[in-house]
Amino acid sequence: MTPVLKAQFDERLMRDLAERSIPGIPAYIAAWSVIVFATGFHHTHTAVAYSAWIGFFLVSALRLIYQFTYQRLYRFSAALNYGFFLITVLIPVSLWSALFIYCIVGPETADIRMLMVMATAGLCSGAMTSFAPDRKIAITYLMLIILPACVSIIVFKREESPLFYLMITYIGFTLLQLSRGSREYWSALENEAALAKKTRQLEDISKIDALTGIYNRRHFNQILDLEWKRGSREKRLLTMIMLDIDHFKHINDTYGHLAGDDYLKSVAAILKGSFKRCTDVIARYGGEEFAILLPATPLADAIVLAEHLRKAIASNAVKSGKKTLQATVSLGIASCVPDHRTPPEHLIGMADKALYVAKTAGRNQVRWNDQPRPAPIDPPEGTKKESVPCRESSSEISAAVG
């Protein structure tokens, strides 16, 4: 189990323990009240009856405080949270155990004894259900509430030995039930974790392009819609770059689709290395088209980034089998402050138009939306502005551009 998964399980365990033990908050007060009023115990043993009531009320108040604060307490310290929970569990069970012993060995308690046995069995059954996620707590509870009474019978009330054997048998039966309940709980929790993992994997599959490992068009459009709304609210600039591989059909037709796939993956890898901000979004938008979304990025900065990207891809040689592939890209940039009256497709349209200008102007260049026919950016020394179809080796490329 990974540390992250263990932390999630531990947090879930404490939440389940807290929620499952809620019925136990009034249980002691209710059980003791029924026993006392049914037998008139509060008349014959006034001090014991009322002292127990006060104790149970105080512990119940402590349990209520814990129920409202356990999440914050867990975030502060998991160990402190667990310790506080143990205190709220062990104090009332210790008090009940003391009352149980008193009802067995105390004077004039015969009328209340069997009611205490039945109430104790009921409390144990409820506790085993509540504490099944944590067998240590459950076993501690069971032993603390019953074993002292068993010992008191052996030491002080041997004539009650049938009750002793009954309680020992009940302990064995309850432990078997606890073991089964604990296994079922952890099995269900593991199945839930596995299902959540599969769900996350399916979500990733639905938004990730299988070939390149970056976002697909569907997820890109979803993020664009969110960023468009955010930009409209905050009046924040939103910039988009559309990238198209020049003469990509030539790669597929000449060297095969596997070679084309290798080149697409190499372009995606360069994009991942070029745009590392957590707000940057890169996606495969079409067959050989890629889209980059840059929130809060000025147009001038995007132009510089796009030009660096163009040069990086142009100089990138991709090995595919025994072949070395090299090609160029054209890029179109659009930048604007979103307006809620305009759909986000407006930004896509502007970037696509700028890309079209770059393609028709000779490829292997960058164009942007507010300058549809700008002066061409000077290509690197020794190359032509016109892109070069994919070649098998750098020597062939040199010959082509020479």
Residue pairs with C-beta under 8 A, 6 or more apart in sequence:
1 9
5 193
8 193
9 189
9 193
10 78
11 74
11 78
12 189
13 133
13 134
14 70
14 74
14 78
14 81
14 82
14 85
15 70
15 71
16 133
16 185
17 85
17 130
17 131
17 133
17 134
17 137
18 66
18 67
18 70
18 85
20 129
20 130
20 131
20 132
20 133
21 63
21 89
21 130
21 131
22 67
23 126
23 130
24 63
24 89
24 92
24 123
24 126
24 127
24 130
25 60
25 63
25 64
25 67
26 60
27 123
27 126
28 56
28 59
28 60
28 92
28 95
28 96
28 123
29 53
29 56
29 57
29 60
31 119
31 122
31 123
32 52
32 53
32 56
32 96
32 99
32 119
33 53
34 115
34 119
35 41
35 112
35 115
35 116
35 119
36 42
36 49
36 53
38 115
39 111
39 112
39 115
41 48
41 49
41 111
41 112
42 49
42 50
44 108
45 106
45 108
45 109
48 99
48 102
48 106
52 95
52 99
55 92
55 95
56 92
56 95
59 88
59 91
59 92
59 95
60 92
62 87
62 88
62 91
63 88
63 92
66 73
66 84
66 85
66 88
70 81
70 84
70 85
73 80
73 81
73 84
74 81
86 137
89 131
89 137
89 141
90 140
90 141
90 144
93 123
93 127
93 141
93 144
93 145
94 144
96 120
96 123
96 145
97 144
97 145
97 146
97 148
97 149
98 148
99 116
100 116
100 120
100 145
100 146
100 148
100 149
101 148
101 149
101 152
102 109
103 109
103 112
103 113
103 116
104 113
104 116
104 149
104 152
104 153
104 156
104 157
104 160
104 163
105 152
105 156
105 157
117 163
117 166
117 167
120 145
120 146
120 149
121 170
123 145
124 141
124 142
124 145
124 146
124 170
124 174
125 174
127 138
127 141
127 142
127 145
128 138
128 142
128 174
128 177
128 178
128 181
129 181
131 137
131 138
131 141
132 138
132 178
132 181
132 182
132 184
132 185
133 182
133 185
133 186
133 189
135 178
135 179
135 182
138 178
138 182
139 175
139 178
142 171
142 174
142 175
142 178
143 171
146 167
146 170
146 171
147 171
149 167
150 164
150 167
150 168
153 160
153 161
153 163
153 164
154 161
154 164
206 218
206 219
207 215
207 216
207 218
207 219
207 222
208 214
208 215
208 216
208 219
209 215
209 216
209 268
209 283
209 284
211 261
211 264
211 265
211 284
212 264
212 265
212 267
212 268
212 284
213 265
213 268
214 268
214 271
214 272
214 282
214 283
214 284
214 290
215 223
215 281
215 282
215 283
215 284
216 283
216 284
217 283
217 284
217 285
217 286
217 291
219 283
220 281
220 283
220 285
220 291
220 293
221 344
223 281
223 293
224 240
224 281
224 293
224 344
224 347
224 348
225 344
227 238
227 281
227 293
227 295
227 338
227 344
228 238
228 338
228 343
228 344
228 347
229 338
229 340
230 236
230 295
231 237
231 238
231 295
231 337
231 338
232 338
232 339
232 340
235 337
236 295
236 296
236 337
236 338
237 295
237 296
237 297
237 298
237 335
237 336
237 337
238 293
238 294
238 295
238 296
238 335
238 336
238 337
238 338
238 347
239 293
239 294
239 295
239 297
239 298
239 299
239 302
239 333
239 334
239 335
240 291
240 292
240 293
240 294
240 333
240 334
240 335
240 347
240 348
240 350
240 351
241 291
241 292
241 294
241 302
241 305
241 306
241 309
241 331
241 332
241 333
241 351
242 285
242 289
242 290
242 291
242 331
242 332
242 333
242 334
242 348
242 351
242 352
242 354
242 355
243 267
243 271
243 289
243 290
243 291
243 292
243 309
243 329
243 330
243 331
243 355
244 288
244 289
244 290
244 329
244 330
244 331
244 355
244 359
245 251
245 263
245 264
245 267
245 288
245 289
245 327
245 328
245 329
246 327
246 328
246 329
246 330
246 359
246 363
246 364
246 387
246 389
247 327
247 363
247 387
247 388
247 389
247 390
248 260
248 263
248 287
248 288
248 327
250 389
250 390
251 259
251 260
251 263
251 325
251 327
251 390
252 259
252 260
254 390
255 320
255 323
255 325
255 390
255 392
258 320
258 321
259 320
259 321
259 323
259 325
262 318
262 319
262 320
262 325
263 318
263 320
263 325
263 327
263 390
264 284
264 288
266 316
266 318
267 290
267 313
267 316
267 329
268 282
268 284
268 290
270 309
270 312
270 313
270 316
271 282
271 290
271 292
271 309
272 282
274 305
274 308
274 309
274 312
275 282
275 292
275 294
275 305
279 294
279 295
279 296
280 292
280 293
280 294
280 295
281 292
281 293
282 290
282 291
282 292
282 293
283 290
283 291
283 292
283 293
284 290
285 291
291 348
291 351
294 302
294 305
297 305
297 335
298 335
299 333
299 335
299 368
299 370
302 333
302 335
302 368
303 333
303 366
303 368
306 331
306 333
306 366
307 366
307 377
309 329
309 331
310 328
310 329
310 331
310 364
310 365
310 366
311 380
313 327
313 328
313 329
314 326
314 327
314 328
314 329
314 364
314 380
314 383
316 326
317 324
317 325
317 326
317 394
318 324
318 325
318 326
319 325
323 392
324 392
324 393
324 394
325 390
325 391
325 392
326 388
326 390
326 391
326 394
326 397
327 387
327 388
327 389
327 390
328 363
328 364
328 387
328 388
329 364
330 355
330 358
330 359
330 363
330 364
330 365
330 366
330 367
330 387
331 355
331 358
331 365
331 366
331 367
332 351
332 352
332 353
332 354
332 355
332 356
332 357
332 358
332 366
332 367
332 368
332 369
333 351
333 354
333 366
333 367
333 368
333 369
334 347
334 348
334 349
334 350
334 351
334 353
334 354
334 368
334 369
335 368
335 369
335 370
336 346
336 347
336 350
336 369
338 344
338 347
350 369
351 369
353 369
353 372
354 367
354 368
354 369
354 372
355 367
357 367
357 372
357 373
358 365
358 366
358 367
361 367
361 373
361 376
362 376
362 385
362 386
362 387
363 386
363 387
364 379
364 383
364 385
364 386
364 387
364 388
365 376
365 377
365 379
365 385
366 377
367 374
368 374
376 385
379 385
382 401
383 401
384 401
388 397
388 400
388 401
389 400
391 397
391 400
